[in-house]
Structures are given as C-alpha cells and as structure tokens.
Amino acid sequence: MEISRSTAMRIVTELSEIISQKVNLMDEKGMIIASTDPERIGTLHVGSQEVLEKKISALVIHNDDEYPGSKAGLNLPIEMDGRYIGVVGITGRYESIEKYGRIIKKMTEILLLDDYLKEQKHLVKSVRSRYIQEWIADLDETNISSFASRGIALGIDITIPRRVMTFTPVPELEATLESQQLLNQAERTFQNILKEIPGCLMVLNGKQLLCLVPDRTDRELLRLANELSGAVKQLCGLHMAVGMDSQPVFNESLAEGCLRAEKALRSSILTVEHPPIFYKDINLEIFIRDIPIKLKQEYIEKVFQNCTQAERGAYMRILKVLYACNGSIQQTAQQLFLHKNTLQYKLNKLYTLTGINPRTAEGTALYYYYLAIAFNETLD
C-alpha cells in the first residue's frame, strides 16, 4: 500500500492537533511526505530509513545530529498486513513524547486503513458503474455469456428481470462543483433507500440517476419512484423529473429499456409538476428526438412568427402552465402569479402575433403550440 501525500498531510495535521507536538510522516523510502514543519517535506529522513531497512520496532533519536535529515524524537513503523509501509515520527525530547508513541502509531495505522478501505470501496463502485454503463450501451448478443460471468464476479446478475427508472433534476443543473456535489448527495440518498431492496442497481450517468429495480408492478414502481424523489427533495432540495419503462428488461434488452425510460423522462421534464411518467403513457416523446434539429427550429419559427426570442420564451412558459391546467385561466394565473386580466391580455397578444388562438378547444391550436414547446425543450 502506498501512502498518498494528501492522506499523509491530513493524518499529520489531525495527530498534531491532538497531541500538540510536531509530527512527521515518511513513506516506504524514508522520504518525509507530510510534516507540521513545511520545510522538511520532500527531504530524506535517514532515521526512518533505518527503521524500514532493519525492521526496528521503535527508534529514539536523542539529538539532531545523530541521523542526517532527522531531529530528536521518536520514530515508529507504520504496519499494514504484516509489512512496514512507512514511519511516523514525533519531534521532541523522548521523556516528553514517550507517552504518545504507541497511540500515534495505532491511530496512524487506523486512519490509513480507513482511507484504504474507502479507496477500495470507491474502486469497486467505479468498476460496477463502468460495468452497468457498458451494459446500457447495447450489449453484444455474442458476448452475453462472458459478460454475465463478469457481472457475477461483481455481484451483478444481469439475468434478473428489472424495471428501469431514470431521474434528473429540474430545472437542469449548471456544470459547477456545487451541482456535482448535489448530484453526489442525491446518489447517496438513493443508495440508502435502494440498499434495502436486494438486486437493485444504480449509476450516476452524467446528470441522470439510473435505477434498475427487480421486477415489480407499476403501482409498486411508482411508489418507489415517489419515495426516492421525495427523499431527494427533502434532503438535497432537488426536484426530480422521473421516467419509467413499462416492462421488465434483462440481458441484452436493457439498452432498449433505458431508451424507453429516457423518453418517458423527457415527457416528465416537459410537464409543469414533473411527475413520474411511464413509457406507455407518452405520445410525442416517442419520436421527438429523432427529428432533425433544423426541422424543429424551422417549425418553432413558423409557429411563433413575429415574436422576438424573449417573447417566444415567455409565451412558452405561459403556455406550458396553461396546458397543464387544462386551459383554466384562473388556475394558470394563480400559478404564474398574474392577474387573470393580465394573462388574458398576453394570450390575446400571442394570438395577434401568430394567428393561432391558444385558448381554443380545437386540437389544432393545442397541437401547434404544444409541439413547438416540445421541440424547443429538446434543442439544448
């Protein structure tokens, strides 16, 4: 096991604060990789070299001239799995620091072991995540047997029928460190809930949290989706849109199930309240992402003719709420915090600009506007 410099510095800082003494930590070659004395970092500690080479259980240095690069103090080996991997040293008169020696040695070993276990856990998580992402990326049918064997070694059985759910924050998070921390927190929240369900798998894929849940009814899946999104809302402050496939998947069918859940997710994003939506309940989203961007842009320009870019965005926000409220002016005005007369004025102006009345019950107006809004949502 190799001691990282960042881990060593964290340990030295913590130990120094506890015993109020200068502490050094040397690697397997005797180099000082962390110290409460910054000038000593990167220098050779010959005393610790002797500890490592001769397998000494403790080395007391009585004066600064006894070993090059070393100062008076107590130096103890750091042991892991029966071998020396470094040395921890306390600077000072032996009589003053003797009482700290064994405690500091044991604490250093415990902190390093804890760090090692965390690293191994993270490594296993990364390997499992890469495996799941490889599985999602359309598994080659000719390699199913070998791929399944790899999964068993990781504790993943791809032959178990699973339901696919995918979650993403709305509104979309910006690409910042704070946003990534929120997503990581949401991932941990999901894991704490899903660990109680044997066979559950999940992976953070970009800004989406993908969950693969052992087969269950639509009602049970919906209940779980609400539990997960509710917990993230409460603990992380994130509102999650949710898309769910409508049938179980396994082996090579996972890629298709993820695609269906993704389309359902897009439908959830388009709605005002962003409820969990099943693939079987969507319409436009089945084909909307297959339409070329240029055609979508042309269609939007045609529907919102004579509108500026700013007006177009404002009208789309109003129309999304209007359609979510089934055309109710009163409810729409309340949700938009507008007076209903102001809302009616805006809708009349839109009618004047485009020639399409957004308040008519005919399917033509709803179709024109709704399709334009749906196209606009997929342009980012």
C-alpha positions in Angstrom: 0.0 0.0 0.0 1.4 3.4 -1.0 0.6 6.4 1.3 -0.6 9.4 -0.7 0.7 12.8 0.2 -2.8 14.2 0.7 -3.7 11.4 3.1 -0.4 11.8 4.9 -0.8 15.5 5.4 -4.4 15.1 6.7 -3.2 12.5 9.2 -0.2 14.6 10.3 -2.5 17.6 10.8 -5.0 15.7 12.8 -2.4 14.0 15.0 -0.6 17.2 15.7 -3.8 18.9 16.8 -4.5 16.0 19.3 -1.0 15.8 21.0 0.2 19.4 20.4 3.5 18.1 19.1 5.3 18.3 15.8 4.6 15.2 13.7 6.2 13.8 10.5 5.2 11.0 8.2 7.7 9.2 6.0 7.0 6.9 3.1 8.4 3.4 2.3 11.7 5.0 1.2 12.2 7.3 4.2 11.2 10.5 2.5 9.2 13.0 4.5 5.9 13.3 2.6 4.0 15.2 5.3 5.1 17.3 8.3 3.9 20.1 10.6 7.2 21.7 9.5 6.7 22.5 5.8 10.4 23.0 5.2 11.1 19.3 5.9 8.6 18.0 3.4 10.4 16.3 0.5 13.7 15.7 2.5 15.2 12.4 3.4 14.8 11.1 7.0 17.7 8.7 7.4 16.5 7.6 10.8 13.3 6.3 9.3 15.3 4.5 6.6 17.0 2.5 9.3 13.6 1.7 10.8 12.4 0.4 7.5 15.5 -1.5 6.4 16.3 -3.2 9.8 12.6 -3.7 10.8 13.1 -1.8 14.0 10.0 -1.6 16.3 11.0 1.9 17.5 13.8 4.3 17.0 14.7 7.0 19.6 16.8 9.9 18.3 18.4 11.8 21.2 19.9 14.7 19.3 19.5 16.4 15.9 23.0 15.4 14.7 22.5 11.6 15.2 21.0 10.9 11.8 21.1 13.2 8.7 17.8 14.9 7.9 16.4 13.8 11.3 15.7 15.5 14.6 15.5 14.4 18.1 12.3 12.4 18.7 10.5 9.0 18.5 10.0 7.2 15.2 7.7 4.2 14.9 7.0 2.0 11.9 3.5 2.0 10.2 2.5 -1.6 9.7 -0.1 -2.9 7.3 -0.8 -6.6 6.5 2.4 -7.5 8.4 4.8 -5.2 6.5 6.3 -1.8 7.0 4.8 0.8 4.7 6.2 4.0 6.3 7.2 5.6 9.5 5.5 8.2 11.8 7.8 10.4 13.9 7.2 12.8 16.8 9.7 15.6 17.2 10.9 16.4 20.8 12.6 15.1 23.9 11.9 11.4 24.4 10.8 11.9 28.0 8.1 14.4 26.8 6.8 12.4 23.9 7.2 8.8 25.0 3.6 8.6 26.2 2.2 9.5 22.8 4.3 6.9 20.8 2.1 3.8 20.7 -1.1 5.9 20.5 0.1 7.8 17.5 1.4 4.7 15.8 -2.0 2.9 16.2 -4.0 6.0 15.2 -1.9 6.4 12.1 -2.5 2.8 11.1 -6.2 3.0 11.8 -6.6 6.2 9.7 -4.6 4.7 6.8 -6.6 1.5 6.9 -9.8 3.5 6.9 -8.6 5.5 4.0 -7.5 2.3 2.2 -10.9 0.7 2.7 -12.7 3.8 1.4 -10.5 3.8 -1.7 -11.2 0.1 -2.3 -14.9 0.7 -1.8 -14.7 3.6 -4.3 -12.8 1.4 -6.7 -15.4 -1.3 -6.6 -18.1 1.2 -7.1 -16.3 2.6 -10.1 -15.9 -0.8 -11.6 -19.5 -1.7 -11.1 -20.6 1.7 -12.6 -18.5 1.1 -15.7 -19.9 -2.4 -16.0 -23.5 -1.1 -15.8 -22.7 1.6 -18.3 -21.2 -1.0 -20.7 -24.4 -3.0 -20.2 -26.6 0.0 -21.0 -24.5 0.8 -24.2 -26.3 -2.0 -26.1 -24.7 -5.4 -25.1 -23.4 -7.5 -27.9 -25.5 -10.7 -28.0 -22.5 -12.8 -28.9 -20.7 -11.9 -25.6 -23.6 -12.3 -23.2 -22.2 -15.4 -21.5 -18.7 -13.8 -20.8 -20.3 -10.5 -19.8 -22.7 -12.3 -17.4 -19.8 -14.1 -15.8 -18.0 -10.7 -15.2 -21.2 -9.5 -13.6 -21.4 -12.4 -11.2 -17.9 -11.6 -10.1 -19.1 -8.1 -9.3 -22.2 -9.3 -7.6 -24.5 -8.3 -10.5 -26.8 -10.8 -12.1 -28.0 -9.5 -15.5 -30.5 -12.3 -16.0 -32.8 -10.9 -13.2 -35.8 -9.1 -14.8 -35.6 -5.5 -13.8 -37.6 -2.3 -14.2 -35.8 0.8 -15.4 -36.2 4.3 -13.8 -34.3 7.4 -14.7 -34.2 10.6 -12.7 -32.8 14.1 -13.4 -33.0 17.4 -11.6 -35.4 20.1 -12.9 -34.6 22.8 -13.7 -31.4 21.4 -15.2 -28.3 22.0 -13.0 -25.4 24.0 -14.3 -22.0 22.3 -14.7 -20.5 23.5 -11.4 -18.8 21.9 -8.4 -21.8 22.7 -6.2 -24.1 21.0 -8.7 -21.9 17.9 -8.8 -21.9 17.8 -5.0 -25.7 17.9 -5.0 -25.9 15.1 -7.5 -23.5 13.0 -5.4 -25.6 13.7 -2.4 -28.7 12.6 -4.3 -26.9 9.5 -5.4 -26.1 8.6 -1.7 -29.7 9.3 -0.8 -30.9 6.8 -3.5 -28.3 4.2 -2.4 -29.5 4.4 1.3 -33.0 3.6 0.1 -32.2 1.0 -2.6 -29.8 -1.0 -0.5 -32.8 -2.3 1.4 -34.0 -3.9 -1.9 -31.9 -6.9 -3.0 -30.8 -6.9 -6.6 -31.2 -3.1 -7.1 -28.6 -1.4 -9.2 -28.0 2.3 -9.8 -25.5 4.5 -11.6 -25.0 8.3 -11.9 -24.7 8.8 -15.6 -24.0 12.5 -16.3 -26.8 14.4 -14.7 -29.1 11.4 -14.6 -29.6 8.8 -11.9 -30.4 5.5 -13.4 -32.1 2.8 -11.2 -32.6 -0.8 -12.2 -35.1 -2.4 -9.8 -36.1 -6.1 -9.6 -39.4 -6.6 -11.4 -42.5 -5.3 -9.7 -45.9 -3.9 -10.5 -46.5 -0.4 -11.9 -48.0 0.6 -8.6 -45.0 -0.6 -6.6 -42.6 1.1 -9.0 -44.5 4.3 -8.9 -44.5 4.2 -5.1 -40.7 3.7 -5.1 -40.2 6.5 -7.6 -42.1 8.9 -5.4 -40.2 7.7 -2.3 -36.8 8.3 -4.0 -37.7 11.7 -5.5 -39.4 12.8 -2.2 -36.3 11.9 -0.2 -34.0 13.9 -2.6 -36.3 16.8 -2.4 -36.3 16.8 1.4 -32.6 16.1 1.9 -31.0 17.8 -1.1 -33.5 20.4 -2.2 -33.7 19.0 -5.7 -36.9 18.5 -7.7 -36.5 15.3 -9.8 -38.3 14.5 -13.1 -38.8 10.7 -13.4 -39.2 8.4 -16.4 -40.0 4.7 -16.2 -40.1 1.9 -18.6 -43.3 -0.1 -18.8 -41.9 -3.6 -18.9 -39.1 -5.6 -17.3 -35.7 -5.9 -19.0 -32.8 -8.3 -18.7 -29.7 -9.4 -20.5 -29.4 -7.5 -23.9 -32.8 -5.8 -23.6 -31.5 -3.3 -21.1 -30.4 -0.7 -23.7 -34.0 -0.7 -25.2 -35.5 -0.3 -21.7 -33.2 2.6 -20.9 -34.2 4.3 -24.1 -37.9 4.0 -23.3 -37.3 5.3 -19.8 -35.3 8.2 -21.2 -38.2 9.1 -23.5 -40.6 9.0 -20.5 -38.2 11.2 -18.6 -38.4 13.8 -21.4 -42.1 13.8 -21.1 -41.8 14.3 -17.3 -39.5 17.2 -17.9 -42.0 18.9 -20.3 -44.8 18.9 -17.7 -45.2 21.6 -15.1 -45.1 19.4 -12.0 -42.7 16.8 -13.4 -44.5 13.7 -12.1 -43.2 10.2 -12.6 -44.3 9.0 -16.1 -44.4 5.5 -17.7 -43.3 5.0 -21.3 -46.7 3.6 -22.1 -48.3 6.9 -21.2 -46.3 9.2 -23.5 -47.0 10.3 -27.1 -44.8 12.9 -28.8 -41.7 11.9 -26.9 -41.6 8.5 -28.7 -40.3 10.1 -31.9 -39.5 13.7 -31.0 -35.7 13.2 -30.5 -35.4 11.5 -33.9 -36.5 14.7 -35.7 -33.5 16.7 -37.0 -32.7 19.9 -35.1 -33.0 22.1 -38.2 -36.6 21.0 -38.8 -37.5 21.6 -35.2 -36.1 25.1 -35.4 -38.0 25.8 -38.6 -41.2 24.6 -37.0 -40.8 26.8 -33.9 -40.0 29.8 -36.1 -43.2 29.1 -38.1 -45.5 28.8 -35.1 -44.0 31.8 -33.2 -43.7 34.1 -36.2 -43.4 37.8 -35.4 -42.2 37.0 -31.8 -38.9 38.1 -30.5 -36.6 35.5 -28.9 -37.5 36.9 -25.4 -41.2 36.9 -26.2 -41.1 33.3 -27.5 -39.5 32.1 -24.3 -42.0 34.0 -22.1 -45.0 32.7 -24.1 -43.8 29.1 -24.0 -43.6 29.3 -20.2 -47.1 30.7 -20.0 -48.5 28.0 -22.4 -46.9 25.1 -20.5 -48.7 26.2 -17.4 -52.0 26.8 -19.3 -52.0 23.3 -20.8 -51.0 21.7 -17.5 -54.1 23.5 -16.0 -56.3 22.2 -18.8 -56.8 25.7 -20.2 -58.1 27.2 -17.0 -57.3 30.9 -17.0 -58.0 31.2 -13.2 -55.6 28.3 -12.2 -52.9 29.4 -14.8 -53.0 33.0 -13.5 -52.6 31.7 -9.9 -49.6 29.5 -10.7 -48.0 32.3 -12.7 -48.7 34.9 -10.0 -50.5 37.1 -12.6 -53.9 38.8 -12.6 -56.2 36.9 -14.9 -56.8 40.0 -17.0 -53.1 40.3 -17.5 -52.9 36.7 -18.5 -55.8 37.2 -21.0 -54.0 40.2 -22.4 -50.9 38.2 -23.0 -52.8 35.4 -24.7 -54.6 37.8 -26.9 -51.3 39.4 -27.9 -49.9 36.0 -28.8 -53.0 35.3 -30.9 -52.4 38.6 -32.8 -48.7 37.8 -33.4 -49.1 34.2 -34.5 -52.6 33.8 -35.8 -53.2 30.8 -33.6 -55.6 31.2 -30.7 -54.1 29.4 -27.6 -57.5 29.4 -25.8 -59.5 27.5 -28.4 -60.6 24.0 -27.6 -59.8 22.7 -31.1 -56.8 20.4 -31.3 -55.1 22.5 -33.9 -54.0 25.3 -31.6 -53.0 22.9 -28.9 -51.1 20.8 -31.3 -49.3 23.7 -32.9 -48.1 25.2 -29.6 -47.5 22.1 -27.7 -45.4 20.5 -30.4 -43.4 23.8 -30.7 -42.8 23.8 -27.0 -41.8 20.1 -27.0 -39.4 20.7 -29.9 -37.8 23.7 -28.0 -37.2 21.6 -24.9 -35.1 19.1 -26.9 -32.8 21.7 -28.6 -30.4 22.1 -25.6 
